[in-house]
Structure formats: structure tokens, C-alpha cells
Amino acid sequence: MKGIIKKNAEALTLELDWLAKVIDISVKKHFGQETEYKSIYDIQPPDVTFDESFYAEVLKRDQTSIPERIVLLLALAPHIKPEMLDVFLIRNEKLDKNFTEFGGVKDIRNNGFIPTGETAAFILAMNNLASRFDLFNLFCEDHYFSKRNILHIVKPKSYEPYLSGALVLSLEYLSYLTVGLSKFTAVHSDY
């Protein structure tokens, strides 16, 4: 058991470091700052070819694309490294509110940032509407995220934007990706 936990931790450390770079570049580009990359897609993700972690096995099994990988990590990050999302808590001083384009939700029991579909759109699409529209496909019932019960987007109220829903990793996959077994039981009514 400890072997798989160690493998999962090592793999996810590399993945979260990569996601941190992706987020950093996205935020810098949004604010017009210089970066060493033209696009987030120029940042090479960790190579999982010989990785034996459960996380790597999921990526290989499902032939996960870069956008899918980023969405999966966004759903996982609040559980294992929530502080990496704090950058999205900055306020728009001109309007004295959070930046709408960052998305995210806060909960009274959680002081951190919970990514939403809007957060994924900010990172993956920026101002490109075609890329934003393509993101909707990741949350359809026929996508493997849904079919395999990996993650979903919380369905918003009828008047709310679709991408305003939180990205929710299933407890089953939270368990697999961390301890390597389905050990967690549903403790939230939303799971």
C-alpha cells in the first residue's frame, strides 16, 4: 500500500508543479505580463510513459488530452494542494470584487478557492470562444469523465452560467489518485 501512495504522491507532485506553471502563465498573460511561453501548450507536462502511479495509469488508459489533464488537476487540487489556487483569490481593485473571468466558488466552511468550469475556461481558452465552446464537451454525459465517474461540473441553477458550476472530483477517484484504493465513503450529500 505504501508503495502506491508514494508513486501517486511523486506523480502528483510533478503534475501539480506543471499545473502551477500553467496557472502562472495564464495569469501573467491575462495581465499583459511577459512570459517565456507563447501559450500554456508550450509548457511540457510530465512524461508518464513509465510512471506506475494510478494517476498515470488513468492518463494512459484514457489517452488524456492536455485540456482534460488540466481539468482533472483543477478538480483534484483543492483536496491535495489547495494553496496553489490562492492566486485566483486576488481582487479586481477597480471594481472591488473578485475577477469574474477566474470563476471559482467559496464556501463558508472552506477558506480556499474551488475551481469551476469558468476557471478551466480562463486557463484553457482565455478569450478564444471556439476553445471555450470546446470545453463544454468535457462535461457532457458521453465524455469519459462522466462515464467513468471521474469528475463532473455541478449543474448550476437555471439562471446561472453553465461554467459557473464547481469542478467536483468523485470520492472514488480522489481515493484512487491518492491512496490507490476506493476507500472513501460518501460524506457529502452532493457525492
C-alpha positions as CSV (number, residue, x, y, z in Angstrom):
1,M,0.0,0.0,0.0
2,K,2.8,2.5,0.9
3,G,4.4,1.8,-2.5
4,I,1.4,3.0,-4.5
5,I,0.9,6.0,-2.2
6,K,4.5,7.0,-2.7
7,K,4.1,6.6,-6.5
8,N,0.9,8.6,-6.5
9,A,2.5,11.4,-4.4
10,E,5.5,11.6,-6.6
11,A,3.5,11.7,-9.8
12,L,1.1,14.3,-8.5
13,T,3.9,16.5,-7.2
14,L,5.2,16.7,-10.7
15,E,1.8,17.3,-12.1
16,L,0.9,20.0,-9.7
17,D,4.2,21.7,-10.3
18,W,3.3,21.7,-14.0
19,L,-0.2,23.0,-13.3
20,A,1.3,25.8,-11.2
21,K,3.4,26.9,-14.2
22,V,0.3,26.7,-16.4
23,I,-1.7,28.8,-14.0
24,D,1.2,31.3,-13.6
25,I,1.5,31.8,-17.4
26,S,-2.3,32.1,-17.8
27,V,-2.5,34.8,-15.1
28,K,0.6,36.7,-16.4
29,K,-0.8,36.6,-20.0
30,H,-4.1,37.9,-18.7
31,F,-2.5,40.9,-17.1
32,G,-0.3,41.6,-20.1
33,Q,3.0,40.5,-18.5
34,E,5.9,39.0,-20.3
35,T,6.3,35.2,-20.1
36,E,8.8,32.7,-21.5
37,Y,6.0,30.8,-23.2
38,K,3.7,31.9,-26.0
39,S,1.0,29.5,-24.8
40,I,0.2,27.2,-22.0
41,Y,0.5,24.4,-24.5
42,D,4.2,25.2,-24.8
43,I,4.8,24.0,-21.2
44,Q,5.6,20.3,-21.4
45,P,3.6,18.2,-19.0
46,P,5.4,15.5,-17.1
47,D,6.1,12.3,-19.1
48,V,4.0,9.5,-17.7
49,T,5.2,6.8,-20.1
50,F,7.0,4.7,-17.4
51,D,5.1,6.1,-14.4
52,E,3.3,3.4,-12.5
53,S,1.1,5.6,-10.3
54,F,-2.6,5.2,-10.5
55,Y,-2.8,8.8,-11.8
56,A,-0.5,7.9,-14.7
57,E,-2.5,4.8,-15.5
58,V,-5.7,6.9,-15.8
59,L,-3.9,9.3,-18.2
60,K,-2.6,6.5,-20.3
61,R,-5.8,4.4,-20.2
62,D,-8.0,7.3,-21.3
63,Q,-5.4,8.9,-23.6
64,T,-6.0,12.1,-21.7
65,S,-5.5,15.4,-23.6
66,I,-3.8,18.4,-22.2
67,P,-7.2,20.2,-21.5
68,E,-8.6,17.1,-19.9
69,R,-5.4,16.8,-17.8
70,I,-5.7,20.4,-16.6
71,V,-9.4,20.0,-15.7
72,L,-8.6,16.8,-13.8
73,L,-5.9,18.5,-11.8
74,L,-8.1,21.5,-11.1
75,A,-10.7,19.2,-9.6
76,L,-8.0,17.4,-7.6
77,A,-6.0,20.4,-6.4
78,P,-8.4,21.7,-3.6
79,H,-8.1,18.2,-2.0
80,I,-4.4,17.9,-2.0
81,K,-2.8,21.3,-2.5
82,P,-5.4,24.0,-2.1
83,E,-3.0,26.8,-1.6
84,M,-1.8,26.6,-5.2
85,L,-5.2,28.1,-6.2
86,D,-4.9,31.1,-3.9
87,V,-3.7,33.2,-6.9
88,F,-7.3,33.2,-8.1
89,L,-8.5,34.9,-4.9
90,I,-7.0,38.3,-5.9
91,R,-9.5,41.1,-6.2
92,N,-10.2,43.4,-9.1
93,E,-9.4,46.7,-7.3
94,K,-11.1,48.8,-10.0
95,L,-14.4,47.1,-9.3
96,D,-13.8,46.0,-5.7
97,K,-14.8,42.4,-6.4
98,N,-13.2,39.1,-7.5
99,F,-12.2,38.7,-11.1
100,T,-15.2,37.2,-12.9
101,E,-13.0,35.6,-15.5
102,F,-11.3,33.4,-12.8
103,G,-14.5,31.7,-11.9
104,G,-14.4,29.8,-8.7
105,V,-16.6,29.4,-5.7
106,K,-16.0,29.9,-2.0
107,D,-17.9,28.0,0.7
108,I,-18.5,29.1,4.3
109,R,-16.6,26.0,5.5
110,N,-13.7,26.3,3.1
111,N,-11.5,29.4,3.1
112,G,-9.9,28.4,-0.2
113,F,-10.8,28.6,-3.9
114,I,-12.8,25.9,-5.5
115,P,-12.3,25.8,-9.3
116,T,-15.3,26.0,-11.6
117,G,-15.8,25.4,-15.3
118,E,-15.1,29.1,-15.7
119,T,-11.7,28.6,-14.1
120,A,-10.9,25.9,-16.6
121,A,-12.1,28.2,-19.4
122,F,-9.9,31.0,-18.2
123,I,-6.8,28.8,-18.3
124,L,-7.6,26.8,-21.4
125,A,-9.5,29.3,-23.6
126,M,-8.6,32.8,-22.4
127,N,-10.6,34.9,-24.9
128,N,-11.0,32.3,-27.6
129,L,-14.7,31.5,-27.9
130,A,-14.2,28.4,-30.0
131,S,-11.9,26.9,-27.4
132,R,-14.4,27.9,-24.7
133,F,-17.2,26.1,-26.6
134,D,-15.0,23.0,-27.0
135,L,-14.6,22.9,-23.2
136,F,-18.3,22.1,-22.9
137,N,-17.6,18.7,-24.4
138,L,-15.6,17.7,-21.3
139,F,-18.7,17.9,-19.1
140,C,-21.1,16.0,-21.4
141,E,-22.5,12.7,-20.2
142,D,-20.8,10.9,-23.1
143,H,-17.3,12.1,-22.0
144,Y,-15.2,9.5,-20.1
145,F,-15.1,11.9,-17.1
146,S,-18.8,11.2,-16.7
147,K,-18.9,7.7,-17.9
148,R,-16.2,6.6,-15.5
149,N,-17.4,8.7,-12.7
150,I,-14.2,10.6,-12.5
151,L,-15.5,14.2,-12.2
152,H,-18.4,16.4,-13.1
153,I,-19.4,20.0,-13.1
154,V,-22.1,21.0,-10.6
155,K,-25.2,21.8,-12.5
156,P,-26.0,25.5,-12.0
157,K,-29.4,27.0,-11.3
158,S,-31.4,27.7,-14.4
159,Y,-30.3,31.3,-14.5
160,E,-26.6,30.8,-13.8
161,P,-23.9,30.3,-16.5
162,Y,-23.2,26.7,-17.1
163,L,-19.5,27.0,-16.5
164,S,-20.1,28.6,-13.1
165,G,-20.5,25.1,-11.6
166,A,-17.8,23.8,-9.4
167,L,-15.5,21.0,-10.7
168,V,-16.1,18.0,-8.5
169,L,-13.8,15.0,-8.4
170,S,-15.7,11.9,-7.3
171,L,-14.7,10.4,-4.0
172,E,-13.9,7.2,-5.7
173,Y,-11.2,8.8,-7.9
174,L,-10.0,11.1,-5.1
175,S,-9.2,7.8,-3.3
176,Y,-7.7,6.1,-6.3
177,L,-5.5,9.0,-7.2
178,T,-4.2,9.4,-3.6
179,V,-4.2,6.1,-1.7
180,G,-4.7,3.8,-4.7
181,L,-7.9,2.2,-3.5
182,S,-11.5,3.1,-3.3
183,K,-11.5,3.7,0.5
184,F,-13.5,6.9,1.0
185,T,-17.2,6.8,1.6
186,A,-19.7,9.5,0.6
187,V,-19.9,12.0,3.4
188,H,-21.5,14.8,1.4
189,S,-25.0,14.7,0.1
190,D,-23.7,16.0,-3.3
191,Y,-21.5,13.0,-3.9
